[in-house]
Amino acid sequence: MATLTTTAPKVTIPGLLRHRAVSKLLLLAAVAAVLVPLADARWASGSWPHALTVDLSKPLASASNWIIDNRDSHPLFLYFFGYISNAIVLSVHAVYLALLAAGWPGVTVAAALLAWRAAGVRLALGTAAAFLACGLLGMWVPTMQTLALMVVAVLVSVLLGALLGLAAGLSDRTFRALRPVLDTMQVLPAFAYLLPVVLVFGIGVPAAVLATVVYAAPPMARLTALGLRGADQEVLEAVESLGTTARQRLFTARLPLARKELLLGLNQTIMMALSMAVIASVIGAGGLGDRVYQALASVDVGAALAAGIPIVLLAVVLDRVTGAAGAGAERSGGRAGWAYAAVATVAVALAARLAGRLDWPDAGTVKIAEPVNRVVDWMTAHLYSGVPFVGGTADWAAHFTTWILDPLRTGLQWLPWWAVLLVVAALAWLIGTWRTALTAVLAMAATGVLGVWKPSLDTLSQVLAAVAVTLVLGVATGIAAARSNRFERLLRPVLDVFQTMPQFVYLIPVVALFGVGRAPAVAAAIVYALPAVVRITAQGLRQVDPAALESARSLGATSTQQLRQVQLPLARPALLLAVNQGVVLVLAVVIIGGLVGGGALGYDVVFGLAQGDLATGLVAGGAIVCLGLMLDRVTQPTERRAKKGA
């Protein structure tokens, strides 16, 4: 039988020099040959030069002290920020009181009916079971606190995102202006959003809501603009030919045509708002996130899990309901169906109030913290260390730290600073343009200018280690899912659950298995980023042109040859996207790993928030932003390059 073979083209020196990648590297080498000796002569030490460092601690401390001293007297705070803060507090409090007034029966019925209207009976029963489970775990009041904050944050995020998306969708100039802003905001880790709002609003609910809004609004803006700009031009021309005004075209054609993108934006905004609302417990958001944070601080895995399960259930329910609303048409009944649902909710809430059953009964709770902690103690005694042949989880963490994290960190910090910048420039230029390379180099150099060069390289070492493991596991699993429908069906619910879990929740199992340190932070980042890499890889391989595969099969190519010579090359844009998303997601959780001993920039942010040292926290947050921007540019091909690779 014939096999698929390829004839390697004859490589010549002139042909090699004409290759775009080689010419870029040669030009970069020529520039380095001039600049590196000058840099080495001026700054002989391999570490970041002190002369190129800007000390921001004093001006930031001065600004922080000025804000704190004038927060209760300056007109800017009294008549602007103060009104915003009061409005947020009153709104969250009003929603919270409404949820308490409805009681657990009213809230459960309302959620179930909403799910029924969106997706049918099956999801309605699952939603009711999820809310009942929150009460069963003794977390009804914290769940309502988180839900109240979520409602206000999502409403503001959707309104703000829709307005920005509307402006970007209708104006090319606004779209070009907003695009880099949204791109930058997309790569910022969630922790970076906490610092500025704490500086202005202090610790509490207003800061938590505003941090959530800033984090969750960009997806709504981006998808709204995408939906409006992608509307069918023939339909728009037909509506315009009828003599309609621009406003009429917007409401009768553009917005209805963009319905799917708008609902997808709502879904993404809700999920990101929930994730951020949980993380914002660090700055006083309260609710379920605060229970998880306090439990992690005392290494009480049982209490953390008791609060973490409702977070996961809430995330899954919100994802399914909004996803179903975007995927399908509304259930039969129209407005009458919504009216019946509202009447049923009010009736149940009134009945519960008359019966005095608004609060979840203490007798109806199940305490899982103690048995979970007993299991953790057993795992610590039997699996944490001393397991024959394979070693315990603590041994794995120690080996990973000793053999991978420590050498990687030492190697990065040993490299001269100009060598690191050259590597960043080469990688970014190979995958993008000279503008991409310049942005990446300036972002990486900014971490040195801020005076946190070594902590940034420490964080970078954790990110690189986590990304390497994530890509090996994720690409292999994605290939298996793309080649087996049965495996893909079995894997789908697992990926769904893992993708809807907020970042904070991933810290619970790694603390139980690995204790605290850099290795647990890396493990949590791997688990968080893995589902996205698997999904993107599998989708990219499945979307390869069937004609190309059929042609390869007709030539007698084996399954492995089809994968290596056809599917993987044609799926290159999707694989590059998987790498990019893996890097961004890993960075987000590695930073949060500062809560469990991850150290480096994450520790500086946590320390700054915990001790009120906003200068340290803001400098570390700025370095995180720069590091995220650099990693995004190094792993994100430009549109022109991606098309050429496809």
Secondary structure, 3 states (H helix, E strand, C coil): CCCCCCCCCCCCHHHHHHCHHHHHHHHHHHHHHHHHHHHHHHCCCCCCCHHHCCCCHHHHHHHHHHHHHHCCCCHHHHHHHHHHHHHHHHHHHHHHHHHHHHHHHHHHHHHHHHHHHHHCHHHHHHHHHHHHHHHHCCCHHHHHHHHHHHHHHHHHHHHHHHHHHHHHHHCHHHHHHHHHHHHHHHHCCHHHHHHHHHHHHCCCHHHHHHHHHHHHHHHHHHHHHHHHHCCCHHHHHHHHHCCCCHHHHHHHHHHHHCHHHHHHHHHHHHHHHHHHHHHHHHHCCCHHHHHHHHHHHCCCHHHHHHHHHHHHHHHHHHHHHHHHHHHCCCCCCHHHHHHHHHHHHHHHHHHHHHHCCCCCCHHHCCCCHHHHHHHHHHHHHHCCCCCCCCCCHHHHHHHHHHHHHHHHHHHHHHCCHHHHHHHHHHHHHHHCCHHHHHHHHHHHHHHHHCCCHHHHHHHHHHHHHHHHHHHHHHHHHHHHHHHCHHHHHHHHHHHHHHHHCCHHHHHHHHHHHHCCCHHHHHHHHHHHHHHHHHHHHHHHHHCCCHHHHHHHHHCCCCHHHHHHHHHHHHCHHHHHHHHHHHHHHHHHHHHHHHHHCCCHHHHHHHHHHHHCCHHHHHHHHHHHHHHHHHHHHHHCCCHHHHHHHC
